[in-house]
Amino acid sequence: MKNVNQSLQKGPSSAKVLEKVREIETEMQQIGLWQSEPLKPEQYQFHAAFAMDTMSFGQWLQFVFIPKVKEAVQASQFPTKSQVGVQAVREFDTLPAASHVVTLLCEFDSFF
């Protein structure tokens, strides 16, 4: 039983996390949620959760969440919990085209 508990506590593999991030990026690009121009520097000076005070949720995913996940993979420091999928449900509830992005983000949450 000790081995089972150890494997449950280990968390996802880096490869699994990176694959999910690639799926999220690809889906965002396919449905037009990916922006080609960079954010303005002041948009990174946010104070609200999910940067809701300076950018859209899609921008936050692209410019904050995805880069932070990639950094976490490099450092092998994963969060103990993620609720990005829950926020995606709220943010994209009126955007049917984003339903697969929501699913992918909820799958990401399930890793932690």
C-alpha positions as a Markdown table, in Angstrom:
| # | Residue | x | y | z |
|---|---|---|---|---|
| 1 | Met | 0.0 | 0.0 | 0.0 |
| 2 | Lys | 2.9 | 2.4 | 0.6 |
| 3 | Asn | 3.9 | 2.3 | -3.1 |
| 4 | Val | 0.4 | 3.2 | -4.1 |
| 5 | Asn | 0.4 | 6.2 | -1.8 |
| 6 | Gln | 3.8 | 7.3 | -3.0 |
| 7 | Ser | 2.7 | 7.2 | -6.6 |
| 8 | Leu | -0.5 | 9.2 | -5.8 |
| 9 | Gln | 1.6 | 11.9 | -4.1 |
| 10 | Lys | 4.1 | 12.2 | -6.9 |
| 11 | Gly | 1.9 | 14.1 | -9.3 |
| 12 | Pro | 1.9 | 14.2 | -13.0 |
| 13 | Ser | 5.0 | 13.7 | -15.2 |
| 14 | Ser | 6.6 | 16.8 | -16.8 |
| 15 | Ala | 5.9 | 15.3 | -20.2 |
| 16 | Lys | 2.2 | 14.9 | -19.3 |
| 17 | Val | 1.9 | 18.5 | -18.2 |
| 18 | Leu | 3.7 | 19.8 | -21.2 |
| 19 | Glu | 1.5 | 17.8 | -23.6 |
| 20 | Lys | -1.6 | 19.2 | -21.9 |
| 21 | Val | -0.2 | 22.8 | -22.3 |
| 22 | Arg | 0.5 | 22.1 | -26.0 |
| 23 | Glu | -3.1 | 20.9 | -26.4 |
| 24 | Ile | -4.4 | 24.1 | -24.7 |
| 25 | Glu | -2.2 | 26.3 | -26.9 |
| 26 | Thr | -3.2 | 24.5 | -30.1 |
| 27 | Glu | -6.9 | 24.7 | -29.3 |
| 28 | Met | -6.7 | 28.4 | -28.4 |
| 29 | Gln | -4.9 | 29.1 | -31.7 |
| 30 | Gln | -7.5 | 27.1 | -33.6 |
| 31 | Ile | -10.5 | 29.0 | -32.2 |
| 32 | Gly | -8.9 | 32.4 | -32.3 |
| 33 | Leu | -8.2 | 33.0 | -28.7 |
| 34 | Trp | -4.4 | 33.3 | -29.3 |
| 35 | Gln | -3.2 | 36.8 | -30.0 |
| 36 | Ser | -0.1 | 37.5 | -32.1 |
| 37 | Glu | 0.8 | 40.9 | -30.6 |
| 38 | Pro | 2.4 | 41.1 | -27.2 |
| 39 | Leu | 0.7 | 42.7 | -24.2 |
| 40 | Lys | 1.5 | 46.2 | -23.2 |
| 41 | Pro | 4.0 | 46.2 | -20.3 |
| 42 | Glu | 1.5 | 47.8 | -17.9 |
| 43 | Gln | -0.9 | 44.8 | -18.4 |
| 44 | Tyr | 1.6 | 42.7 | -16.4 |
| 45 | Gln | 1.1 | 45.0 | -13.4 |
| 46 | Phe | -2.1 | 43.2 | -12.3 |
| 47 | His | -3.4 | 42.8 | -8.8 |
| 48 | Ala | -6.6 | 40.7 | -9.3 |
| 49 | Ala | -6.8 | 37.0 | -9.6 |
| 50 | Phe | -6.3 | 35.8 | -13.1 |
| 51 | Ala | -5.2 | 39.4 | -13.9 |
| 52 | Met | -8.8 | 40.3 | -14.4 |
| 53 | Asp | -7.9 | 44.0 | -13.8 |
| 54 | Thr | -5.6 | 44.3 | -16.8 |
| 55 | Met | -6.3 | 41.6 | -19.3 |
| 56 | Ser | -8.8 | 39.1 | -20.6 |
| 57 | Phe | -8.8 | 35.5 | -19.4 |
| 58 | Gly | -7.6 | 34.3 | -22.8 |
| 59 | Gln | -4.7 | 36.8 | -22.5 |
| 60 | Trp | -3.9 | 35.6 | -19.0 |
| 61 | Leu | -3.8 | 32.0 | -20.2 |
| 62 | Gln | -1.5 | 32.8 | -23.1 |
| 63 | Phe | 0.8 | 35.3 | -21.4 |
| 64 | Val | 0.8 | 34.3 | -17.7 |
| 65 | Phe | -0.5 | 30.8 | -17.1 |
| 66 | Ile | 1.2 | 28.9 | -20.0 |
| 67 | Pro | 4.6 | 30.5 | -19.4 |
| 68 | Lys | 4.4 | 29.9 | -15.6 |
| 69 | Val | 3.5 | 26.2 | -16.2 |
| 70 | Lys | 6.5 | 25.8 | -18.5 |
| 71 | Glu | 8.7 | 27.4 | -15.8 |
| 72 | Ala | 7.2 | 25.0 | -13.2 |
| 73 | Val | 8.1 | 22.1 | -15.5 |
| 74 | Gln | 11.6 | 23.3 | -15.9 |
| 75 | Ala | 12.0 | 23.7 | -12.1 |
| 76 | Ser | 10.1 | 20.5 | -11.3 |
| 77 | Gln | 7.9 | 22.5 | -8.9 |
| 78 | Phe | 4.2 | 21.8 | -9.5 |
| 79 | Pro | 1.4 | 23.4 | -7.6 |
| 80 | Thr | -0.5 | 21.4 | -5.1 |
| 81 | Lys | -3.8 | 22.5 | -6.6 |
| 82 | Ser | -5.1 | 24.2 | -9.7 |
| 83 | Gln | -8.5 | 25.8 | -10.4 |
| 84 | Val | -7.8 | 27.2 | -13.9 |
| 85 | Gly | -10.5 | 25.0 | -15.3 |
| 86 | Val | -13.1 | 26.3 | -12.8 |
| 87 | Gln | -12.3 | 29.8 | -13.9 |
| 88 | Ala | -12.5 | 28.8 | -17.5 |
| 89 | Val | -16.0 | 27.5 | -17.0 |
| 90 | Arg | -17.0 | 30.9 | -15.6 |
| 91 | Glu | -15.2 | 33.0 | -18.3 |
| 92 | Phe | -16.1 | 31.0 | -21.3 |
| 93 | Asp | -19.6 | 30.0 | -20.5 |
| 94 | Thr | -21.0 | 32.2 | -23.3 |
| 95 | Leu | -18.3 | 31.2 | -25.8 |
| 96 | Pro | -19.4 | 27.7 | -27.1 |
| 97 | Ala | -16.3 | 27.6 | -29.3 |
| 98 | Ala | -14.1 | 27.5 | -26.2 |
| 99 | Ser | -15.8 | 24.3 | -24.8 |
| 100 | His | -12.8 | 22.1 | -25.7 |
| 101 | Val | -10.4 | 24.6 | -24.1 |
| 102 | Val | -12.5 | 24.4 | -20.9 |
| 103 | Thr | -12.3 | 20.6 | -21.0 |
| 104 | Leu | -8.5 | 20.7 | -21.5 |
| 105 | Leu | -8.1 | 23.2 | -18.6 |
| 106 | Cys | -10.3 | 21.0 | -16.3 |
| 107 | Glu | -8.1 | 18.0 | -17.3 |
| 108 | Phe | -5.1 | 20.1 | -16.3 |
| 109 | Asp | -6.7 | 20.8 | -12.9 |
| 110 | Ser | -7.2 | 17.1 | -12.4 |
| 111 | Phe | -3.4 | 16.5 | -12.4 |
| 112 | Phe | -3.1 | 18.3 | -9.1 |
